[in-house]
Amino acid sequence: MRKAQIAVFVSGGGTNLQALIDQAGKTLTSGELALVVADRPCYAKERAEKAGIPFAEVPKGPAFERNVLQLLREKQIDFIILAGFLTILSADFVSAYQNRIINVHPSLLPAFGGPGFYGLKVHKAALERGVKITGATVHIVNEVPDGGPILLQKAVAVRDDDTPETLQRRVMEEAEWVLLPQAAELVSQAILKGEEPWK
């Protein structure tokens, strides 16, 4: 049976990539992790190689997007997952994979999203604001950072003694690592049926 071919874009340790690898054949059955793309040297390379997934490091520069698009075509990629990927993709790139790119963001969007909100900065802002509930969101990527249609969200309670680091860890474990494989399966199923994933 054909599976949707997935490329995962990473910039760091690859913990969200690992969550996808761990759920391959479990939560994620309609899609196959066919390529991992990094925009810099990172530990995600080891995770990809250990799982037997083709890995490509594409240095950032004027030809970055063109080179990546060529790779995606060669591998016949159906959709892209941004998993801790820190490069903002251009509107042209996004339109080449219209409604076929998803991102995981460590807050309940639209709260604490948009330019400048990534990594620990999101959790620091949430704690400074005094929110009692935070979480993670998986959304379709469009030309507005963190602005595309929401696919899935999961709430996580904020504790009185939380630091940005403890909150980040809990949001990853309780929300990001749960949601991302679920979203990958949803999008894979939709692609195989020729449907839009958020309808």
Buried (B, 14 or more C-beta within 10 A) or exposed (E): EEBBBBBBBBBBBBBBBBBBBBBBEEBBBBBBBBBBBBBBEBBBBEBBEEBEBBBBBBEEEEEBBEBBBEBBEEBEBBBBBBBBBBBEBEEEBBEBBEBBBBBBBBBBBEBBBEEEBBBEEBBBBBBEEEBEEBBBBBBBBBBEBBBBBBBBBBBBEBEEEBEBEBBBBBBBEBBBBBBBBBBBBBBBBBBBEEEEBBE
